[in-house]
Amino acid sequence: CWGEPGFHRFWRVWNPGIGHLLYRLYLALGGNRIRLVATMLVFAFCGVMHDVIVMLIFRCPFVAFTAAFVLFSILAVLSRSLESILRQERWPRLLNICTNVVCLAGSICLAVQLQMYLFP
C-alpha cells in the first residue's frame, strides 16, 4: 500500500478491515454528496478514537492523533483534488512511497509539536 499513487489511495488500502467500516461511516455522513465534510469527519473521528485510547491508558490529555488525522484528511482531499494534475500513477513506485511516507511523517511531527505545546 505504501506505493499507491496518491495519498488518498494509500488511505483506501492502508487497513482494509477498518477501512470498510469507515467507508460505511463515510456514506452515513453524506459520502459522495458532501465528500469534503464526510472525509474530514471520518478522519477526525478516527483521531479522536485513537486519542481516547491513549487518554484511558495514560490518564492525561492527548490530542496528537486527532491533529494528525485532521492533517491526514487535508492531505487526502488535496491528493484527490490534484490527482489529474499530478498523475502519480506514472511516477516511479519509490517516489510514491516517499511521498506517502513524507505526508505521514510530516503530519505526525506537526501533531506531536501541537501536543507538546498544548500539554508540556
C-alpha positions, -999 to +999 in steps of 0.1 A: +000+000+000+029+024+005+035+028-032-001+037-040-002+067-064-017+094-042-021+098-005-059+093-008-054+060-025-029+050+002-056+055+029-081+034+009-058+003+012-040+010+044-062-011+066-090-029+046-109-042+076-113-009+094-114+009+060-147-010+052-163+002+085-150+037+080-164+037+045-198+029+059-195+058+083-184+080+054-216+070+035-237+076+065-223+111+069-232+121+033-204+104+014-204+114-022-229+142-018-207+161+007-174+144+001-152+171+018-172+172+050-177+135+053-139+128+047-129+153+073-154+140+099-143+103+093-106+112+098-114+134+128-134+105+143-105+081+139-082+106+155-105+111+185-108+073+189-070+069+190-067+098+215-094+083+237-075+050+239-042+069+248-060+090+274-075+059+290-042+042+292-020+071+304-047+092+321-035+125+307-049+149+280-039+138+245-048+154+211-019+144+188-038+117+170-068+140+163-045+167+150-025+142+128-057+127+114-071+161+106-039+168+087-042+134+070-077+143+059-065+176+044-037+158+025-061+131+013-085+157+000-057+177-017-043+144-032-077+136-046-082+171-060-047+171-076-049+136-090-055+146-126-027+172-125+000+152-106-008+119-124+011+100-098+002+066-114+030+075-138+056+082-111+081+056-101+069+034-072+097+046-050+087+083-054+051+074-045+064+056-014+085+086-004+056+109-009+032+089+012+059+085+040+066+122+040+029+130+042+025+107+072+057+117+090+052+154+084+016+152+098+027+132+128+056+156+136+033+186+134+008+169+156+034+159+182+046+196+183+010+207+189+006+181+217+038+193+234+027+230+230-007+224+245+003+200+272+040+204+281 
